[in-house]
């Protein structure tokens, strides 16, 4: 049974991502933007989650491994401000910078939380 719903659903979905950072005043700064994620089949989703679980436990090459995992699931974003205040386009280089600044866990967690396959497993 390949593609039963594939023709009825778009190949991607958008989800709100919230990245929290410690602010200079001791509070929390939250960056909110939307990421466009690939819609995976259940077998693809399960394989991705399994790979991610192994990757996050390995401290060597953490940024490279996180970027590699994220490029499997993210195809774009909107609402990410650049240093000049203009929207920052989605590129692998910008994604790498974002992961280096600590956005990786929020991106992965959003994908897992919002993925229709995750809800179907319950």
DSSP file (Angstrom, degrees, kcal/mol; ACC not computed):
  #  RESIDUE AA STRUCTURE BP1 BP2  ACC     N-H-->O    O-->H-N    N-H-->O    O-->H-N    TCO  KAPPA ALPHA  PHI   PSI    X-CA   Y-CA   Z-CA
    1    1 A X              0   0    0      0, 0.0     2,-0.6     0, 0.0     3,-0.3   0.000 360.0 360.0 360.0  87.2    0.0    0.0    0.0
    2    2 A X        -     0   0    0      1,-0.2     0, 0.0     2,-0.1     0, 0.0  -0.868 360.0  -3.1-104.4 125.3    2.2    2.8   -1.2
    3    3 A X     >  +     0   0    0     -2,-0.6     4,-0.8     3,-0.1    -1,-0.2   0.763  68.7 155.5  78.3  27.0    0.9    6.4   -1.2
    4    4 A X  T  4 S+     0   0    0     -3,-0.3     3,-0.1     1,-0.2    -2,-0.1   0.910  89.1  17.2 -51.0 -47.3   -2.7    5.8    0.0
    5    5 A X  T >> S+     0   0    0      1,-0.1     3,-1.7     2,-0.1     4,-1.5   0.480 101.4  97.2-103.3  -5.4   -2.9    9.4    1.3
    6    6 A X  T 34 S+     0   0    0      1,-0.3     3,-0.3     2,-0.2    -2,-0.1   0.857  84.3  50.3 -55.0 -38.5    0.1   10.8   -0.6
    7    7 A X  T 3< S+     0   0    0     -4,-0.8    -1,-0.3     1,-0.2    -2,-0.1   0.667 112.7  47.4 -74.3 -15.0   -2.1   12.2   -3.3
    8    8 A X  T <4 S+     0   0    0     -3,-1.7     2,-0.3     2,-0.1    -1,-0.2   0.631 107.8  57.8-100.0 -17.3   -4.4   13.9   -0.7
    9    9 A X  S  < S-     0   0    0     -4,-1.5     2,-0.1    -3,-0.3    30,-0.0  -0.861  85.5-111.5-116.0 148.1   -1.7   15.6    1.5
   10   10 A X        -     0   0    0     -2,-0.3    -2,-0.1     2,-0.2    -3,-0.0  -0.389  30.8-117.5 -68.8 156.7    1.0   18.0    0.6
   11   11 A X  S    S+     0   0    0     27,-0.1    28,-3.2    -2,-0.1     2,-0.3   0.572  95.2  37.7 -74.4  -6.4    4.5   16.6    0.8
   12   12 A X  E     -A   38   0A   0     26,-0.3     2,-0.3    63,-0.0    26,-0.2  -0.889  64.7-157.4-136.3 167.2    5.3   19.1    3.6
   13   13 A X  E     -A   37   0A   0     24,-2.3    24,-3.2    -2,-0.3     2,-0.3  -0.989  16.5-129.2-144.2 151.7    3.7   20.8    6.6
   14   14 A X  E     +A   36   0A   0     -2,-0.3     2,-0.3    22,-0.2    22,-0.2  -0.770  26.2 178.1-100.3 144.5    4.4   24.0    8.5
   15   15 A X  E     -A   35   0A   0     20,-2.0    20,-2.5    -2,-0.3     2,-0.4  -0.998  32.4-110.6-146.2 145.7    4.8   24.2   12.3
   16   16 A X  E     -A   34   0A   0     -2,-0.3     2,-0.4    18,-0.2    18,-0.2  -0.603  32.2-160.1 -75.4 128.5    5.6   26.9   14.8
   17   17 A X  E     -A   33   0A   0     16,-3.7    16,-2.0    -2,-0.4     2,-0.5  -0.921   4.5-164.9-110.9 135.9    9.0   26.6   16.3
   18   18 A X  E     -A   32   0A   0     -2,-0.4     2,-0.5    14,-0.2    14,-0.2  -0.970   2.8-170.8-124.2 116.3    9.9   28.3   19.6
   19   19 A X  E     -A   31   0A   0     12,-2.8    12,-2.9    -2,-0.5     2,-0.4  -0.921  10.2-155.4-106.1 125.5   13.5   28.5   20.6
   20   20 A X  E     +A   30   0A   0     -2,-0.5     2,-0.3    10,-0.2    10,-0.2  -0.852  14.4 177.0-106.5 138.0   14.2   29.8   24.2
   21   21 A X  E     -A   29   0A   0      8,-2.8     8,-3.3    -2,-0.4     2,-0.4  -0.949  37.7-100.5-133.7 152.6   17.4   31.4   25.2
   22   22 A X  E     -A   28   0A   0     -2,-0.3     6,-0.2     6,-0.2     2,-0.2  -0.601  42.1-140.3 -71.5 129.1   18.6   33.0   28.5
   23   23 A X    >   -     0   0    0      4,-2.6     3,-1.8    -2,-0.4    -1,-0.0  -0.492  21.2-109.5 -88.7 162.1   18.3   36.8   28.2
   24   24 A X  T 3  S+     0   0    0      1,-0.3    -1,-0.1    -2,-0.2    -2,-0.0   0.809 117.9  56.5 -60.0 -31.4   20.9   39.2   29.5
   25   25 A X  T 3  S-     0   0    0      1,-0.1    -1,-0.3     3,-0.0     3,-0.1   0.344 124.2-100.3 -85.6   8.0   18.5   40.3   32.3
   26   26 A X  S <  S+     0   0    0     -3,-1.8    -2,-0.1     1,-0.2    -1,-0.1   0.338  92.8 105.3  91.1  -7.4   18.1   36.7   33.6
   27   27 A X  S    S-     0   0    0     -5,-0.1    -4,-2.6     1,-0.1     2,-0.4   0.064  76.1 -87.7 -86.0-158.3   14.8   36.2   31.9
   28   28 A X  E     -A   22   0A   0     -6,-0.2     2,-0.5    -3,-0.1    -6,-0.2  -0.959  24.8-155.9-121.4 135.1   14.0   34.2   28.8
   29   29 A X  E     -A   21   0A   0     -8,-3.3    -8,-2.8    -2,-0.4     2,-0.5  -0.941  14.0-159.9-106.6 127.3   14.1   35.3   25.2
   30   30 A X  E     -A   20   0A   0     -2,-0.5     2,-0.6   -10,-0.2   -10,-0.2  -0.943   5.7-160.6-114.6 124.8   11.9   33.3   22.9
   31   31 A X  E     -A   19   0A   0    -12,-2.9   -12,-2.8    -2,-0.5     2,-0.4  -0.907  13.2-167.7-100.1 122.8   12.4   33.3   19.1
   32   32 A X  E     +A   18   0A   0     -2,-0.6     2,-0.3   -14,-0.2   -14,-0.2  -0.942  21.0 139.4-115.6 133.5    9.3   32.2   17.2
   33   33 A X  E     -A   17   0A   0    -16,-2.0   -16,-3.7    -2,-0.4     2,-0.4  -0.952  45.6-104.9-156.8 170.9    9.3   31.2   13.6
   34   34 A X  E     -AB  16  78A   0     44,-2.5    44,-2.4    -2,-0.3     2,-0.4  -0.868  25.8-161.6-107.5 139.9    7.7   28.6   11.3
   35   35 A X  E     -AB  15  77A   0    -20,-2.5   -20,-2.0    -2,-0.4     2,-0.7  -0.933  14.9-136.2-117.1 143.6    9.6   25.7    9.8
   36   36 A X  E     -AB  14  76A   0     40,-3.0    39,-3.1    -2,-0.4    40,-1.1  -0.890  28.3-168.6-100.1 117.2    8.5   23.7    6.8
   37   37 A X  E     -AB  13  74A   0    -24,-3.2   -24,-2.3    -2,-0.7    37,-0.2  -0.745  24.1-108.8-107.0 150.4    9.0   20.0    7.4
   38   38 A X  E     -A   12   0A   0     35,-3.0     2,-0.7    -2,-0.3   -26,-0.3  -0.520  29.6-125.4 -71.1 142.7    8.8   17.0    5.1
   39   39 A X        -     0   0    0    -28,-3.2     2,-0.3    -2,-0.2    -1,-0.1  -0.843  35.1-160.9 -89.9 116.3    5.8   14.7    5.6
   40   40 A X        -     0   0    0     -2,-0.7    77,-0.1     1,-0.1     2,-0.1  -0.692  18.9-115.0-101.4 149.7    7.2   11.3    6.1
   41   41 A X     >  -     0   0    0     -2,-0.3     4,-3.0     1,-0.1     5,-0.2  -0.375  42.0-102.7 -67.3 161.3    5.7    7.8    5.8
   42   42 A X  H  > S+     0   0    0      1,-0.2     4,-2.9     2,-0.2     5,-0.2   0.902 123.7  49.8 -58.1 -42.5    5.5    6.0    9.1
   43   43 A X  H  > S+     0   0    0      2,-0.2     4,-2.0     1,-0.2    -1,-0.2   0.891 112.9  47.2 -65.0 -38.0    8.5    3.8    8.2
   44   44 A X  H  > S+     0   0    0      2,-0.2     4,-2.4     1,-0.2    -2,-0.2   0.912 113.1  49.0 -67.1 -42.6   10.5    6.9    7.2
   45   45 A X  H  X S+     0   0    0     -4,-3.0     4,-2.7     2,-0.2     5,-0.2   0.941 111.5  48.6 -61.8 -48.7    9.5    8.7   10.4
   46   46 A X  H  X S+     0   0    0     -4,-2.9     4,-2.2     1,-0.2    -1,-0.2   0.906 112.5  48.5 -59.7 -42.7   10.4    5.7   12.6
   47   47 A X  H  X S+     0   0    0     -4,-2.0     4,-2.5    -5,-0.2    -1,-0.2   0.901 111.5  50.4 -64.5 -41.0   13.8    5.3   10.9
   48   48 A X  H  X S+     0   0    0     -4,-2.4     4,-2.9     2,-0.2    -2,-0.2   0.946 110.8  47.9 -62.4 -48.2   14.4    9.1   11.4
   49   49 A X  H  X S+     0   0    0     -4,-2.7     4,-2.4     1,-0.2    -1,-0.2   0.891 112.0  50.5 -61.5 -39.6   13.6    9.0   15.1
   50   50 A X  H  X S+     0   0    0     -4,-2.2     4,-1.6    -5,-0.2    -1,-0.2   0.926 112.3  46.3 -64.0 -44.6   15.8    6.0   15.6
   51   51 A X  H  X S+     0   0    0     -4,-2.5     4,-2.4     1,-0.2    -2,-0.2   0.911 112.4  51.1 -62.9 -41.7   18.7    7.7   13.8
   52   52 A X  H  X S+     0   0    0     -4,-2.9     4,-2.8     1,-0.2     5,-0.2   0.904 105.7  55.0 -64.2 -40.6   18.2   10.9   15.8
   53   53 A X  H  X S+     0   0    0     -4,-2.4     4,-0.6     1,-0.2    -1,-0.2   0.889 112.5  43.3 -60.2 -38.7   18.1    9.0   19.1
   54   54 A X  H  < S+     0   0    0     -4,-1.6     3,-0.4     2,-0.2     4,-0.3   0.887 114.2  51.3 -71.8 -39.4   21.5    7.5   18.2
   55   55 A X  H >< S+     0   0    0     -4,-2.4     3,-1.7     1,-0.2    -2,-0.2   0.910 104.4  54.2 -66.0 -45.1   22.9   10.8   16.9
   56   56 A X  H 3< S+     0   0    0     -4,-2.8    -1,-0.2     1,-0.3    -2,-0.2   0.730 104.3  56.4 -68.4 -19.7   22.0   13.0   19.9
   57   57 A X  T 3< S+     0   0    0     -4,-0.6     2,-0.7    -3,-0.4    -1,-0.3   0.552  92.3  81.6 -85.0  -7.2   23.8   10.6   22.3
   58   58 A X    <   -     0   0    0     -3,-1.7     7,-0.1    -4,-0.3    -1,-0.1  -0.875  58.5-170.6-103.7 112.4   27.1   11.0   20.3
   59   59 A X    >   +     0   0    0     -2,-0.7     3,-1.2     2,-0.1     4,-0.2   0.728  58.7  97.7 -76.8 -20.9   28.9   14.2   21.3
   60   60 A X  T 3  S-     0   0    0      1,-0.3     5,-0.1     2,-0.1    -2,-0.1  -0.472 102.7  -3.0 -69.1 136.1   31.5   13.9   18.4
   61   61 A X  T 3> S+     0   0    0     -2,-0.2     4,-2.8     1,-0.1     5,-0.3   0.833  83.6 162.9  53.6  36.3   30.6   16.0   15.4
   62   62 A X  H <> S+     0   0    0     -3,-1.2     4,-2.3     1,-0.2     5,-0.2   0.878  70.3  46.0 -55.8 -44.0   27.3   17.1   17.2
   63   63 A X  H  > S+     0   0    0      2,-0.2     4,-2.8     1,-0.2     5,-0.2   0.943 114.1  47.8 -66.8 -46.7   26.7   20.1   14.9
   64   64 A X  H  > S+     0   0    0      1,-0.2     4,-2.4     2,-0.2    -2,-0.2   0.914 114.5  46.4 -60.1 -43.3   27.4   18.1   11.7
   65   65 A X  H  X S+     0   0    0     -4,-2.8     4,-2.2     2,-0.2    -1,-0.2   0.891 113.1  48.8 -68.5 -39.0   25.2   15.2   12.7
   66   66 A X  H  X S+     0   0    0     -4,-2.3     4,-2.8    -5,-0.3    -2,-0.2   0.925 112.2  48.4 -66.6 -43.6   22.4   17.5   13.8
   67   67 A X  H  X S+     0   0    0     -4,-2.8     4,-2.4     2,-0.2    -2,-0.2   0.918 110.9  51.5 -61.7 -43.0   22.5   19.5   10.6
   68   68 A X  H  X S+     0   0    0     -4,-2.4     4,-0.6    -5,-0.2    -1,-0.2   0.913 112.3  46.2 -60.5 -42.5   22.5   16.2    8.6
   69   69 A X  H >X S+     0   0    0     -4,-2.2     3,-1.0     1,-0.2     4,-0.6   0.926 112.8  49.8 -65.8 -43.9   19.5   15.0   10.5
   70   70 A X  H >X S+     0   0    0     -4,-2.8     4,-2.9     1,-0.3     3,-1.0   0.843 102.6  59.8 -66.5 -33.2   17.7   18.4   10.1
   71   71 A X  H 3< S+     0   0    0     -4,-2.4    -1,-0.3     1,-0.3    -2,-0.2   0.703  99.1  60.6 -69.5 -15.8   18.3   18.5    6.3
   72   72 A X  H << S+     0   0    0     -3,-1.0    -1,-0.3    -4,-0.6    -2,-0.2   0.784 120.6  22.2 -73.3 -27.7   16.4   15.2    6.1
   73   73 A X  H << S+     0   0    0     -3,-1.0   -35,-3.0    -4,-0.6     2,-0.5   0.656 108.4  73.6-118.7 -20.4   13.3   16.8    7.5
   74   74 A X  E  <  +B   37   0A   0     -4,-2.9   -37,-0.2   -37,-0.2     3,-0.1  -0.848  37.1 166.2-105.0 133.0   13.4   20.6    7.0
   75   75 A X  E     -     0   0A   0    -39,-3.1     2,-0.3    -2,-0.5   -38,-0.2   0.473  66.1 -19.8-117.4  -8.0   12.9   22.2    3.6
   76   76 A X  E     -B   36   0A   0    -40,-1.1   -40,-3.0    13,-0.0    -1,-0.3  -0.984  49.3-148.3-178.4 173.4   12.3   25.8    4.6
   77   77 A X  E     -B   35   0A   0     -2,-0.3     2,-0.3   -42,-0.3    13,-0.3  -0.975   5.8-160.6-152.7 162.5   11.5   28.4    7.2
   78   78 A X  E     +B   34   0A   0    -44,-2.4   -44,-2.5    -2,-0.3     3,-0.1  -0.994  69.1  37.5-145.3 148.8    9.8   31.8    7.4
   79   79 A X  S    S+     0   0    0     -2,-0.3     2,-0.7     1,-0.3   -47,-0.1   0.597  70.8 137.3  88.4  11.5    9.9   34.5   10.0
   80   80 A X        -     0   0    0      8,-0.3     8,-3.6   -46,-0.1     2,-0.3  -0.826  47.5-141.2 -91.5 115.7   13.6   34.1   10.9
   81   81 A X  B     -C   87   0B   0     -2,-0.7     6,-0.2     6,-0.2     5,-0.1  -0.580   9.0-143.7 -81.3 137.3   15.1   37.6   11.2
   82   82 A X    >   -     0   0    0      4,-3.2     3,-1.9    -2,-0.3     6,-0.1  -0.299  37.7 -90.7 -83.2 177.1   18.6   38.2   10.0
   83   83 A X  T 3  S+     0   0    0      1,-0.3    -1,-0.1     2,-0.1    -2,-0.1   0.798 129.7  52.1 -59.2 -29.1   21.1   40.5   11.6
   84   84 A X  T 3  S-     0   0    0      2,-0.2    -1,-0.3     3,-0.0     3,-0.1   0.361 120.3-108.4 -90.5   5.6   19.8   43.4    9.5
   85   85 A X  S <  S+     0   0    0     -3,-1.9     2,-0.2     1,-0.3    -2,-0.1   0.294  83.1 121.1  86.2 -10.7   16.2   42.7   10.5
   86   86 A X  S    S-     0   0    0      1,-0.1    -4,-3.2    -5,-0.1    -1,-0.3  -0.510  78.6 -82.9 -82.3 154.2   15.3   41.3    7.0
   87   87 A X  B     -C   81   0B   0     -6,-0.2     2,-0.6    -2,-0.2    -6,-0.2  -0.319  42.7-131.8 -57.5 135.1   14.0   37.7    6.7
   88   88 A X        -     0   0    0     -8,-3.6    -8,-0.3    -3,-0.1    -1,-0.1  -0.802  21.4-129.3 -90.6 120.2   16.8   35.2    6.6
   89   89 A X        -     0   0    0     -2,-0.6     2,-0.6     1,-0.1     5,-0.1  -0.320  26.4-103.8 -68.1 152.6   16.4   32.7    3.8
   90   90 A X        +     0   0    0    -13,-0.3     2,-0.3   -15,-0.1    -1,-0.1  -0.675  56.7 148.6 -78.6 121.3   16.7   29.0    4.5
   91   91 A X     >  -     0   0    0     -2,-0.6     4,-2.5     1,-0.1     5,-0.2  -0.944  59.1-111.6-141.3 162.3   20.0   27.6    3.5
   92   92 A X  H  > S+     0   0    0     -2,-0.3     4,-2.6     1,-0.2     5,-0.2   0.882 119.9  54.3 -62.8 -36.6   22.1   24.8    4.8
   93   93 A X  H  > S+     0   0    0      2,-0.2     4,-2.1     1,-0.2    -1,-0.2   0.920 110.2  45.0 -63.6 -43.4   24.7   27.4    5.9
   94   94 A X  H  > S+     0   0    0      2,-0.2     4,-2.4     1,-0.2    -2,-0.2   0.876 112.0  53.1 -67.9 -36.0   22.1   29.3    7.9
   95   95 A X  H  X S+     0   0    0     -4,-2.5     4,-2.6     2,-0.2    -2,-0.2   0.919 107.6  51.2 -62.4 -43.2   20.7   26.1    9.3
   96   96 A X  H  X S+     0   0    0     -4,-2.6     4,-2.5     1,-0.2    -2,-0.2   0.919 110.1  49.3 -59.5 -44.4   24.3   25.2   10.5
   97   97 A X  H  X S+     0   0    0     -4,-2.1     4,-1.5     1,-0.2    -1,-0.2   0.911 110.8  50.7 -60.5 -42.5   24.5   28.7   12.1
   98   98 A X  H  <>S+     0   0    0     -4,-2.4     5,-2.5     2,-0.2     6,-0.3   0.908 110.6  48.0 -63.2 -42.5   21.2   28.1   13.8
   99   99 A X  H ><5S+     0   0    0     -4,-2.6     3,-1.6     1,-0.2     5,-0.3   0.905 108.7  54.6 -64.2 -40.7   22.2   24.7   15.2
  100  100 A X  H 3<5S+     0   0    0     -4,-2.5    -1,-0.2     1,-0.3    -2,-0.2   0.815 106.8  52.0 -62.5 -29.7   25.5   26.2   16.4
  101  101 A X  T 3<5S-     0   0    0     -4,-1.5    -1,-0.3    -5,-0.2    -2,-0.2   0.454 129.0 -97.2 -86.5  -0.7   23.4   28.8   18.3
  102  102 A X  T < 5S+     0   0    0     -3,-1.6     4,-0.4    -4,-0.3     3,-0.3   0.630  87.0 123.6 101.5  14.7   21.3   26.0   19.9
  103  103 A X     >< +     0   0    0     -5,-2.5     4,-2.0     1,-0.2     3,-0.3   0.665  49.8  90.3 -80.3 -15.7   18.2   25.8   17.8
  104  104 A X  H  > S+     0   0    0     -5,-0.3     4,-2.5    -6,-0.3     5,-0.3   0.885  84.4  48.1 -51.3 -53.3   18.6   22.1   16.9
  105  105 A X  H  > S+     0   0    0     -3,-0.3     4,-2.9     1,-0.2    -1,-0.2   0.895 111.5  50.7 -59.0 -39.9   16.7   20.6   19.8
  106  106 A X  H  > S+     0   0    0     -4,-0.4     4,-2.2    -3,-0.3    -1,-0.2   0.895 111.4  48.7 -64.9 -38.8   13.7   22.9   19.3
  107  107 A X  H  X S+     0   0    0     -4,-2.0     4,-2.2     2,-0.2    -2,-0.2   0.940 115.2  43.2 -65.6 -47.2   13.6   22.1   15.6
  108  108 A X  H  X S+     0   0    0     -4,-2.5     4,-2.5     2,-0.2     5,-0.2   0.936 114.5  50.1 -63.9 -46.7   13.7   18.3   16.2
  109  109 A X  H  X S+     0   0    0     -4,-2.9     4,-2.7    -5,-0.3    -1,-0.2   0.886 110.6  50.1 -61.8 -38.9   11.2   18.5   19.1
  110  110 A X  H  X S+     0   0    0     -4,-2.2     4,-2.6    -5,-0.2     5,-0.2   0.934 110.3  50.0 -64.3 -45.2    8.8   20.5   17.0
  111  111 A X  H  X S+     0   0    0     -4,-2.2     4,-1.2     1,-0.2    -2,-0.2   0.934 114.8  43.6 -57.7 -47.2    9.0   18.0   14.1
  112  112 A X  H  < S+     0   0    0     -4,-2.5    -2,-0.2     1,-0.2    -1,-0.2   0.914 116.2  47.0 -66.5 -43.2    8.4   15.1   16.4
  113  113 A X  H  < S+     0   0    0     -4,-2.7    -1,-0.2    -5,-0.2    -2,-0.2   0.859 120.3  37.2 -68.0 -35.7    5.5   16.8   18.3
  114  114 A X  H  < S+     0   0    0     -4,-2.6     2,-0.3    -5,-0.2    -1,-0.2   0.522  87.0 113.1 -96.4  -6.9    3.7   18.0   15.2
  115  115 A X    >X  -     0   0    0     -4,-1.2     4,-1.2    -5,-0.2     3,-1.0  -0.509  63.2-142.5 -71.8 126.9    4.3   15.0   12.9
  116  116 A X  H 3> S+     0   0    0     -2,-0.3     4,-1.7     1,-0.3    -1,-0.2   0.807 100.2  61.4 -58.0 -29.4    1.1   13.2   12.2
  117  117 A X  H 3> S+     0   0    0      1,-0.2     4,-0.8     2,-0.2    -1,-0.3   0.854  99.0  55.7 -66.3 -33.6    3.0    9.9   12.3
  118  118 A X  H X4 S+     0   0    0     -3,-1.0     3,-0.6     1,-0.2     4,-0.4   0.908 108.5  46.9 -65.6 -41.2    3.9   10.5   15.9
  119  119 A X  H >< S+     0   0    0     -4,-1.2     3,-1.0     1,-0.2    -1,-0.2   0.848 107.0  58.1 -69.4 -33.2    0.2   11.0   16.9
  120  120 A X  H 3< S+     0   0    0     -4,-1.7    -1,-0.2     1,-0.2    -2,-0.2   0.708  93.9  67.9 -69.9 -19.6   -0.8    7.8   15.0
  121  121 A X  T <<        0   0    0     -4,-0.8    -1,-0.2    -3,-0.6    -2,-0.2   0.706 360.0 360.0 -76.0 -18.0    1.5    5.7   17.0
  122  122 A X    <         0   0    0     -3,-1.0    -1,-0.2    -4,-0.4    -2,-0.1   0.497 360.0 360.0 -68.1 360.0   -0.5    6.1   20.3
